[in-house]
């Protein structure tokens, strides 16, 4: 069997590709207001999971079937070999749209009021390290969103889709290049 670890990891990548296709469809249906907070939260859950699966596919491929537990994207990214991180960073700079909308919707539960505001500091999303650090716990923070709700608090859902899209496209592209042995003999 040719490259067993690659064959196993391709299933994680196939799952990530499927989720990535789904979040792109879901994103097209989201409007920029609090009426869509459920859809935005679902998008965040799926986005965090999608990035996690791409990262774990890389880890399984590059580390002879290694399985790394955990959901923190920042920790998973560090497990990828340095030369691939460099390539992912380069692709992210190409894929990231600095003019994209990033915002958060905050809802004050006790008064049933909401406000939608732009994210204050988009600059941390302009490189892959800052983006992954910002999104590191997106899946964990979003999947049981309702558990954070009380009568007296603000609950916030941030919208990072263009950042997620840039990360996913970068991971997908570099993974496919690596899987196709595009770097063979060129990496020292």
Buried (B, 14 or more C-beta within 10 A) or exposed (E): EEEEBBEBBBEBBEBBBEBBEBBBEBBEEBEEEBEBBEBBBBBBBBBBBBBBBBBBBBBBBBBEEEEEEEBBBBBBBBBBBEBBBEBBBEBBEEBBEEEBEBBBBBBEBEEEEBEBEEBEEBEEBBBBBBBBBBBBBBBBBBBEBEEEEEEEEEBBBBBBBBBBBBBBBBBBBBBEBBBEEEEEEEEE
